[in-house]
Amino acid sequence: MTLTQISEVLHDRNMSFPQLMAMVEKEGWQYSDGVSYVCSSFVAAVYERAGLFKGKHIEATEFTPKDVYTLRFFDSNYTKPQACQDADPDLPYCQLMGK
């Protein structure tokens, strides 16, 4: 939609632009190219389906990369396997593929 078209819809729904921007994006909304996830929302959806949120419902599509890596689901005292240390001793994590 153009900005003018959006303004008309907002007027018809008695909504302001800030109210529109504050709307929570619901998981499962259909777009012109289907259901969409960016990387962080995909990871959050996988975490939810794996039970890491202990039965609480989240809107995965609202998660940012920072939200995902600050969840602290993982052991903060993790020790890299020797193969990872040998491959790249300066990385604080174990990279499985790529450069």
PAFIMAR-943339 format. One record per atom (N, C-alpha, C): residue number from 1; atom name; y, x, z. Coordinates in nm, 2 decimals. Each point is the difference from the previous one (the first is absolute). Layout:
<atoms>
resi, name, north, east, up
NUM, CA, Y, X, Z
...
</atoms>
This chain:
<atoms>
resi, name, north, east, up
1, N, -0.12, 0.08, 0.00
1, CA, 0.12, -0.08, 0.00
1, C, 0.12, 0.09, 0.00
2, N, 0.11, -0.06, -0.06
2, CA, 0.13, 0.07, 0.01
2, C, 0.06, -0.03, 0.13
3, N, 0.10, 0.08, 0.04
3, CA, 0.07, -0.03, 0.12
3, C, 0.06, -0.14, 0.01
4, N, 0.05, -0.04, -0.12
4, CA, 0.06, -0.14, 0.00
4, C, -0.11, -0.10, 0.02
5, N, -0.12, 0.02, -0.06
5, CA, -0.11, -0.10, 0.03
5, C, -0.05, 0.01, 0.14
6, N, 0.00, 0.12, 0.06
6, CA, -0.04, 0.01, 0.14
6, C, 0.10, -0.08, 0.09
7, N, 0.13, 0.02, -0.03
7, CA, 0.11, -0.07, 0.07
7, C, -0.02, -0.15, 0.00
8, N, -0.04, -0.05, -0.12
8, CA, -0.02, -0.14, -0.02
8, C, -0.12, -0.05, 0.09
9, N, -0.10, 0.07, 0.00
9, CA, -0.12, -0.03, 0.08
9, C, 0.04, 0.00, 0.15
10, N, 0.07, 0.10, 0.04
10, CA, 0.04, 0.01, 0.14
10, C, 0.09, -0.12, 0.04
11, N, 0.09, -0.03, -0.09
11, CA, 0.08, -0.12, 0.03
11, C, -0.08, -0.13, 0.01
12, N, -0.10, -0.01, -0.09
12, CA, -0.08, -0.12, 0.00
12, C, -0.08, -0.01, 0.13
13, N, -0.04, 0.12, 0.06
13, CA, -0.08, 0.00, 0.12
13, C, 0.08, 0.02, 0.12
14, N, 0.13, 0.00, -0.01
14, CA, 0.10, 0.01, 0.11
14, C, -0.03, 0.13, 0.08
15, N, -0.02, 0.11, -0.08
15, CA, -0.03, 0.13, 0.06
15, C, 0.11, 0.10, -0.04
16, N, 0.03, 0.10, 0.08
16, CA, 0.09, 0.11, -0.03
16, C, -0.08, 0.12, -0.06
17, N, 0.07, 0.09, -0.06
17, CA, -0.07, 0.12, -0.06
17, C, -0.06, 0.08, 0.12
18, N, 0.07, 0.02, 0.11
18, CA, -0.06, 0.07, 0.11
18, C, -0.13, -0.06, 0.05
19, N, 0.00, -0.14, 0.00
19, CA, -0.12, -0.07, 0.04
19, C, -0.12, 0.03, -0.09
20, N, 0.04, 0.00, -0.13
20, CA, -0.10, 0.04, -0.10
20, C, -0.06, 0.14, 0.02
21, N, 0.09, 0.09, 0.02
21, CA, -0.04, 0.14, 0.02
21, C, -0.08, 0.02, 0.13
22, N, 0.02, -0.09, 0.10
22, CA, -0.07, 0.01, 0.13
22, C, -0.14, -0.07, -0.01
23, N, -0.03, -0.07, -0.11
23, CA, -0.13, -0.07, 0.00
23, C, -0.11, 0.11, 0.00
24, N, -0.11, -0.04, 0.07
24, CA, -0.12, 0.09, 0.01
24, C, -0.08, -0.03, -0.13
25, N, -0.03, 0.11, -0.07
25, CA, -0.09, -0.02, -0.11
25, C, -0.14, -0.03, 0.04
26, N, -0.05, -0.11, -0.04
26, CA, -0.13, -0.04, 0.04
26, C, -0.11, 0.06, -0.09
27, N, -0.10, 0.06, 0.07
27, CA, -0.11, 0.05, -0.08
27, C, -0.07, -0.10, -0.08
28, N, -0.03, 0.03, -0.12
28, CA, -0.06, -0.10, -0.09
28, C, 0.09, -0.07, -0.10
29, N, 0.13, 0.02, 0.02
29, CA, 0.10, -0.06, -0.09
29, C, -0.04, 0.05, -0.15
30, N, 0.01, -0.09, -0.09
30, CA, -0.03, 0.03, -0.14
30, C, 0.13, 0.04, -0.07
31, N, 0.00, 0.11, -0.07
31, CA, 0.12, 0.04, -0.08
31, C, -0.04, -0.01, -0.15
32, N, 0.09, 0.03, -0.09
32, CA, -0.03, -0.01, -0.14
32, C, -0.12, 0.09, -0.04
33, N, -0.03, 0.11, 0.08
33, CA, -0.11, 0.08, -0.03
33, C, -0.11, -0.01, 0.10
34, N, 0.00, -0.11, 0.07
34, CA, -0.11, -0.03, 0.10
34, C, 0.04, 0.04, 0.14
35, N, -0.09, 0.02, 0.09
35, CA, 0.02, 0.04, 0.14
35, C, 0.03, 0.15, -0.01
36, N, 0.11, 0.04, 0.08
36, CA, 0.04, 0.14, -0.01
36, C, 0.00, 0.06, 0.14
37, N, -0.04, 0.12, 0.00
37, CA, 0.01, 0.09, 0.12
37, C, 0.06, 0.13, -0.04
38, N, 0.09, 0.05, 0.09
38, CA, 0.03, 0.15, -0.02
38, C, -0.10, 0.07, 0.09
39, N, 0.00, 0.13, 0.00
39, CA, -0.10, 0.08, 0.07
39, C, -0.01, -0.03, 0.15
40, N, 0.12, -0.01, 0.06
40, CA, 0.00, -0.02, 0.15
40, C, -0.05, -0.14, 0.03
41, N, 0.03, -0.10, -0.08
41, CA, -0.05, -0.14, 0.03
41, C, -0.15, -0.01, -0.03
42, N, -0.05, 0.07, -0.10
42, CA, -0.14, 0.00, -0.02
42, C, -0.08, 0.06, 0.11
43, N, 0.05, 0.12, 0.06
43, CA, -0.06, 0.06, 0.11
43, C, 0.00, -0.09, 0.12
44, N, 0.11, -0.06, 0.03
44, CA, 0.01, -0.10, 0.11
44, C, -0.09, -0.11, -0.01
45, N, -0.02, -0.05, -0.13
45, CA, -0.10, -0.11, -0.02
45, C, -0.14, 0.04, 0.02
46, N, -0.03, 0.13, -0.04
46, CA, -0.13, 0.05, 0.03
46, C, -0.03, 0.02, 0.15
47, N, 0.10, 0.05, 0.07
47, CA, -0.01, 0.01, 0.14
47, C, -0.02, -0.13, 0.07
48, N, 0.07, -0.10, -0.04
48, CA, -0.02, -0.14, 0.06
48, C, -0.14, -0.05, -0.03
49, N, -0.04, 0.01, -0.12
49, CA, -0.14, -0.05, -0.03
49, C, -0.11, 0.08, 0.07
50, N, 0.03, 0.13, 0.03
50, CA, -0.09, 0.08, 0.07
50, C, 0.00, -0.03, 0.15
51, N, 0.09, -0.08, 0.05
51, CA, 0.01, -0.04, 0.14
51, C, 0.08, 0.09, 0.09
52, N, 0.08, 0.08, -0.06
52, CA, 0.08, 0.10, 0.08
52, C, 0.11, -0.07, 0.08
53, N, 0.04, -0.12, -0.04
53, CA, 0.11, -0.07, 0.07
53, C, -0.06, -0.10, 0.10
54, N, -0.13, 0.01, 0.03
54, CA, -0.07, -0.07, 0.10
54, C, 0.02, -0.15, -0.01
55, N, -0.02, -0.06, -0.12
55, CA, 0.01, -0.14, -0.02
55, C, 0.14, -0.06, -0.01
56, N, 0.10, 0.08, 0.01
56, CA, 0.14, -0.04, -0.02
56, C, 0.03, -0.01, -0.15
57, N, 0.07, -0.10, -0.04
57, CA, 0.04, -0.01, -0.15
57, C, 0.13, 0.08, -0.02
58, N, 0.00, 0.07, -0.10
58, CA, 0.12, 0.08, -0.05
58, C, 0.03, -0.04, -0.14
59, N, 0.12, 0.02, -0.04
59, CA, 0.04, -0.02, -0.14
59, C, 0.00, 0.14, -0.06
60, N, -0.11, 0.04, -0.06
60, CA, -0.01, 0.14, -0.05
60, C, 0.11, 0.03, -0.10
61, N, 0.05, -0.09, -0.07
61, CA, 0.10, 0.02, -0.10
61, C, 0.13, 0.04, 0.06
62, N, 0.02, -0.01, 0.13
62, CA, 0.12, 0.04, 0.06
62, C, 0.00, 0.14, 0.06
63, N, -0.12, 0.07, -0.02
63, CA, -0.01, 0.13, 0.06
63, C, 0.06, 0.11, -0.09
64, N, 0.07, 0.09, 0.05
64, CA, 0.06, 0.12, -0.07
64, C, -0.09, 0.12, 0.03
65, N, 0.01, 0.10, -0.08
65, CA, -0.08, 0.12, 0.03
65, C, 0.02, 0.05, 0.14
66, N, 0.12, 0.00, 0.05
66, CA, 0.02, 0.04, 0.14
66, C, -0.07, -0.09, 0.10
67, N, 0.00, -0.13, -0.03
67, CA, -0.08, -0.09, 0.09
67, C, -0.14, 0.04, 0.01
68, N, -0.06, 0.03, -0.12
68, CA, -0.14, 0.04, 0.00
68, C, -0.03, 0.12, 0.07
69, N, 0.08, 0.11, -0.02
69, CA, -0.04, 0.13, 0.07
69, C, 0.04, 0.00, 0.14
70, N, 0.08, -0.09, 0.05
70, CA, 0.03, 0.00, 0.14
70, C, -0.08, -0.10, 0.08
71, N, -0.10, -0.06, -0.06
71, CA, -0.09, -0.09, 0.07
71, C, -0.09, 0.07, 0.11
72, N, -0.03, 0.12, -0.02
72, CA, -0.07, 0.08, 0.10
72, C, -0.14, -0.05, 0.02
73, N, -0.07, -0.04, -0.11
73, CA, -0.14, -0.04, 0.01
73, C, -0.09, 0.12, 0.01
74, N, 0.05, 0.12, -0.03
74, CA, -0.09, 0.11, -0.01
74, C, 0.01, 0.10, 0.12
75, N, -0.10, 0.08, 0.02
75, CA, 0.00, 0.10, 0.10
75, C, 0.11, 0.10, -0.01
76, N, 0.09, 0.01, 0.09
76, CA, 0.11, 0.09, -0.01
76, C, -0.04, 0.15, 0.04
77, N, -0.12, 0.01, 0.05
77, CA, -0.05, 0.13, 0.03
77, C, -0.11, 0.05, -0.10
78, N, 0.02, -0.05, -0.12
78, CA, -0.10, 0.03, -0.11
78, C, 0.00, 0.15, -0.03
79, N, -0.12, 0.05, -0.02
79, CA, -0.02, 0.14, -0.04
79, C, -0.06, -0.01, -0.14
80, N, 0.07, 0.07, -0.09
80, CA, -0.05, 0.00, -0.14
80, C, -0.13, 0.07, -0.01
81, N, -0.09, -0.05, -0.08
81, CA, -0.12, 0.07, -0.03
81, C, 0.02, 0.14, -0.05
82, N, -0.09, 0.09, 0.02
82, CA, 0.02, 0.14, -0.05
82, C, 0.03, 0.01, -0.15
83, N, -0.07, -0.08, -0.08
83, CA, 0.02, 0.00, -0.14
83, C, 0.14, -0.04, -0.04
84, N, 0.06, -0.09, 0.08
84, CA, 0.15, -0.03, -0.03
84, C, 0.09, 0.11, 0.04
85, N, -0.03, 0.06, 0.11
85, CA, 0.08, 0.11, 0.05
85, C, -0.01, 0.12, -0.10
86, N, -0.12, 0.02, -0.05
86, CA, -0.01, 0.11, -0.10
86, C, 0.07, -0.03, -0.13
87, N, 0.00, -0.13, -0.04
87, CA, 0.06, -0.03, -0.13
87, C, 0.15, 0.00, 0.01
88, N, 0.06, -0.04, 0.11
88, CA, 0.14, 0.00, 0.01
88, C, 0.04, 0.00, 0.15
89, N, 0.01, 0.12, 0.06
89, CA, 0.02, 0.01, 0.14
89, C, 0.14, -0.05, 0.05
90, N, 0.09, -0.02, -0.09
90, CA, 0.14, -0.05, 0.04
90, C, 0.01, -0.15, 0.01
91, N, -0.09, -0.07, -0.07
91, CA, 0.01, -0.15, 0.01
91, C, -0.05, -0.05, 0.13
92, N, 0.08, -0.10, 0.06
92, CA, -0.05, -0.05, 0.13
92, C, -0.11, -0.11, -0.01
93, N, -0.04, -0.03, -0.13
93, CA, -0.10, -0.10, -0.02
93, C, -0.10, 0.06, -0.11
94, N, -0.10, -0.07, -0.02
94, CA, -0.10, 0.04, -0.10
94, C, 0.02, -0.07, -0.13
95, N, 0.04, 0.06, -0.10
95, CA, 0.02, -0.06, -0.13
95, C, -0.13, 0.01, -0.08
96, N, -0.05, -0.12, -0.04
96, CA, -0.13, -0.01, -0.06
96, C, 0.00, 0.04, -0.15
97, N, 0.11, -0.04, -0.07
97, CA, 0.01, 0.02, -0.15
97, C, 0.14, 0.04, -0.03
98, N, 0.02, 0.06, -0.12
98, CA, 0.13, 0.03, -0.06
98, C, 0.05, 0.13, 0.05
99, N, 0.12, 0.03, -0.04
99, CA, 0.07, 0.13, 0.04
99, C, 0.07, -0.02, 0.13
</atoms>
